[in-house]
Amino acid sequence: MNVQLQHIVRNMPKAELHMHIEGSLEPELIFALAQRNGVQLPYPSVEALREAYAFQDLQSFLDIYYAGASVLLKEQDFYDMTAAYLDRAKADHVRHTEIFFDPQTHTARGVPMGDVIHGIHRACADSEVSATLILCFLRHLSEEDALATLEAALPYRDRFIGVGLDSSEVGHPPEKFARVFARARELGLHLVAHAGEEGPPAYIASALDVLHVERIDHGVRVLEDAALTRRVAAEKIALTVCPLSNVKLCVFDDMGGHNLLQLMDAGLVVTINSDDPAYFGGYVNANYEAVFASLPLGLQHAYDLAKNSFTASFLPQADKQKFIDELDAYFAAFNVV
C-alpha cells in the first residue's frame, strides 16, 4: 500500500459494526482490574498473558477470552473498559460504533445485569464517538438461558438497540434461537447474528430465514453457495467482516488469501471491523491497513467500505447521511466521489 493510500484509509471517517467490548480488554487493563478487584489470574505477568494469545481456532480463543472477562466485576470496570475502546476508536476516526456485549458472561459470575449495562452505556454517553449497544446471546448456552437474559435486560431496554448471537458457531445453528429472536423482534429490537465464519453457508441462510436478521456478522463463507451469494447481494444484507480475526482464527491462512475482494466483486455490502481487537492484533484501522497492504485494493474500495459502514449501521437515516456527507467531502479531494 502506498503512503498516500495508507494515509487516506487511516484518516477517513468510518463506522465499526462488529466489535465485542469484552474483546477490547488489553492485558494491561486486565491486570489493573484484577489488582483492583482482588482477582488472581492464571498468568504471572502482562507479557505471559500476551504470549497466550496464540489461538488454533475459535474455541481456544474463547477459553482465554472468558478468563480475561473474569476481572469485570463492578460497574466502573465496564465503564473503564468501554472508555478505553472508545478512545482508540476516536483515534482511528471512527464516527459511530455499534458495540456488542455478552451479559451472560458476567451474570453467570453474579455480576448484576444493571452494572454491566450501566457501566458500558455511561462510557458511551461520555464519549465524543456516537455509540450504541447490541446485546449478544452466547450460542453455546441454551435458548432458555438466552430468553431469561433478554427478560432480565428489559428494564434497561432504552440502553440497547438490538440483539445478536455469538460464541461457538459450529454445532449451534441459528435456528436453535428462533424463539428468543422472535421475542426480540416483537420488542422492536434490531437483529444480527454471527454466521458463516466457521459454520457453513447454511447457517447464513437460516439466520436470514429463521431469525430474520438484518445483518450477518462475518459471513465470509457465503461465496461457497452461489445462489445464497446472489440473494445476499440482491437483498443488500451487509456482512461485518473482521479480517485480522479471520486470519488469527485460521479461517484464512494469511491475509493475502482473504476473500474480501471477491465478496466486494460479488456485489455484497462488505464492512471492515475489528471483532476482538485486543486478542486479534489490532483495532479497526489495523484491519483496514492489513487488507489494503495484502490485497489489490484502491481508493474506490476504501470509499465503498467506509460508506458501507455507515449505510449498514442502525443509525437514523439523517445521521447516516450526515456521516456520508462528511465522507464525500473527505474523498472529494481524491476524485473518488
N, C-alpha and C positions, 0 to 999 in steps of 0.2 A: 504494500500500500504506500503510495507516495505521500509526502509530508503534507501537502495541501489537503488531500482527501482525508487523511487522518485528523487533521485539524477540524475540518468540516464536520466529520462524524462525531468527534468528541463534543463539539460545541453546539450542535443543532438541538433545538427543543425536541423533547421526546416524552413519551409516557411509558410506564412499566406496568404490565398487567399480570405478571406471573412471578410473584416473589413471596416466599414463605418467611414471615417475620422471625420465626424461631431459627430459621436457617441463615439469619444475618448475625447471629451471635459469634463474634470473633473470640478466639481463645483468650485474649487479654481480658475481655469483658466477662467471659465465663469464670475466669479465676477471680476477678474482682468481686463478682456477685457471690461466688462460692465462699469467699472470705467474709463478706458482709453478712451472709446468711448461715454461716457455720456448716456448710456442706462439704463433705470430704469427697474429692474427686479421685478416680482411679488412675490419675496421671500425676507425676511428680512436678511437672513444670509446663509452662505455656509451650515450650519447644516440643516436649514429648507429646502433648495433645495435638499440635500441628502435624507432627510426624505420623500420627494415627489416621490422618486424613488421606489414606490410600485405600480406595474402595474398589472392590471387584465387581460389585453390582448394586442394585438399589437397596437390597436388604442390608448389606454390610454398611452402607451409608446410614440407613435408618437406625441401626443399632447405636452408632455413635451420636447421631442427631438427638435421640431421646435422652442419652446420657448427658449431653450438653444442656438440654432443656430442664434438667433436674435442679438447676440453680435458680430457676424462676419461681419465686415463692410469694412475693408481695407486689402490690400494685406498682410501686416505684420501680421494681425490676423490669416490669413490662414497659413502663414509660421510658426508662433509660435505654433499653434495647431498641425500641422503636425510634426514639430521638436520634440514636447513633446511625441507624439506617437512613433516616430522612436527611440527615446532614450529608451523608455520602451521595444520596440521590440528588440533592441540590447541586453538589459539586459536579455531578455528571449531566447537569442541565435537564434533569427530569422535572417536568412541569406538573405531572399528575401521576399518581400511583394507586393501584388497587391491591391492597395488601391482604394476603391470605394469613389466617391464624388458625391454630388447631386447639380448640378449648379442651378436647378430651385428653390431650397430652398433660394438661395441668389439673383439670378437675379430678382425674383419676388419682392424683397425688394429694388431693384435699385442698387444692387452691380454689377459692370461690370464683364462680363464673364472673361476678361483678368486678373482681380485682383484675382479671385478665382483660376484660373488655374496656374497663375504665382506664387502665394504665396505657393500653395501646391507643385508644381513642383520644386521650388527653394529649399525648405526644403529637398526634396528627393535628389536633386543633391548634397546637402551639407552633406548628411548622409553617414555613413560607411555601412549602410544596403542597399542592392540592392532594389530599389522600383520603381514600375510603376503604372500608373493611369488608372482606368476604370470609365468612365463617366456613371452615372446611371440616368435613367428616372424615374420620380415619377408616379407610375401607377394609382394613384387616379386622376391625371390630364388627359387631353385629349391627343390623339395621335398627334393632330395638334400642341399642345404645345411642345411635345417631338420632332417632326420634326423641329420646329423652334429652339429648343435648340441645336439640332445637327448641324444645319446650322450655328448658332451663334458661335459654338465651332470650326468650321472647320479652321479658321485662326490659331488655336493652335493645329492642327491635330498631329503635331510631339510630343506633350506633353502627349498624352494619347494613350493607346494601344487597347482599346476596349470599348464596351458599355454594360450596364446591366439594369436590371429592378427591382425596389424595392418599398418600401412603402406598403400601404394596399393591401394585396393579395386578400382577399375574395371579390368577385363581380367584379374583374378586371382581367379577364383571359388573358393569354399571347397573344392570337390572336388579342386582341384589338390593339396591337402594331406591327402588321405584316409589315406595310409599312415602319416604321422607322427602323426596324431591317433589312429589305431588303436593304434599303439605306445604312445602316452601313456596311452590308456585301459587297455591291458594292465598298465601300471605303477601303475594306481590313481590317476592324477592327475585333478584336475578339469579340465573342458574349457569354454572360452569362445571366441568369435570375433567380430570386427568384421564386421557385415553390415547392409546396408540403410541406409547413410549416404549415400554417393554411388552405391553399387551398387544394383541393383534388388531388389525383394522376393524374387525367385527365389534370391538369394544367402542370404536368411534361411532359406528352405526347405531349401536344400542344406546349410547349416551344421547344421541340425537333423537332416536325414535321412542325410547322408553322414558328417559329422564327429561327430554325436551330442553337440553342445554342450549345456550345462546353462543357459547364459545367452547372450543376444545383446547385444553391445556396440553401442550406437547403436540401430539397428532402427527409426528414425523413419519409414522408407518402407513399413513393414508395412501401413499403412492403405490403400495402393494396391491391396491384394489382400484382398478381404473374407473369403474363405474362410480365408486364412492368418491374418488377424487373429483370427477366431473360434478357430482352432486354438491360436494362441499364448496367447490368453486362457484357453482351457479347460485347457491343459497347464501354466498358471502359469509360463511361461517369462519370466523377468524381462528387461526392457530397461534397459540402463545408459545413460540419455540424458545428453547433455552440451550444455546449451543455449547457452552462450556460444561454444563451439566451433562448433556448428551455424550460428550467425549469422556468426561470423568467417570460416568457410569457405564461406559463401554457400549452405548447404543451405536456409536460410530468409533472406528479405530483411531481416527485422528480428524482434525478439523478439515483437512483437505478432502476427506471423504464424506463430509456432511452434505445432506441433500437440500439445504436451504435454498439454493439457487433453482434446483429442479422444482421445488414447491412453488416458488415465485413464478417460474416459467409456466407452470400448470394453471396459473391464474388464481392461485389461492391467496387469501388475505393473511399474510405472514407478519408476525411481530417478533421482536427480539427482546428477551428478558433474562433475568439472572437466576431465577429459581431459588437456590440456597447459596447465596454468594460467598458467605464465609467458608463454606465447605468445598465449593467447586471452582475456586480460583479467580473470582472477580465479580464486581458489580456490573451494572448494565453497560457502561462504556467499555469495559474489558471484553464483554461478549461481542459488542459491535466490532471492536478492533480485531478480535480473533478471527471473525468470519471475513472481514474485509482484507485481512492480511493473507488469508489462506484460499479464498475463492475469488473468481474473476468478477468482482462486484465494482460498480462505479457510482457516480454521482446520482444517477436516476434511481438506482437501487436504494441509496441512502435516503433520498427524499421519500420514496414509496414506503420504506419500512417505518420511517418516522411518522408519516401521515397515517399509515395503517394503525399505529399505536394509539392515535387519537380517535380515529373513526371506530375502532373496535372497542373503545372504552365504554363504560356505562355512564359517562357524563351526559348532562342535558345537551341537546343539540347546540344551543347558543354557546355553551362553554367549549364544546368541541370546535366550533367554528372559530372562536377566539384564538385557540391554540393553533389551528391550521392556518389562520391568517398570519400569526407570528412566524410559523414555519415557512410560509410562502414568502414573506418579507425577507427572511434569513437567506433563502435559496435564490431569490431574485438576482442577487449579485453574481450567481454562478450560472445563469442562463439555463436553469433546470425547469422552473415553473412555467 
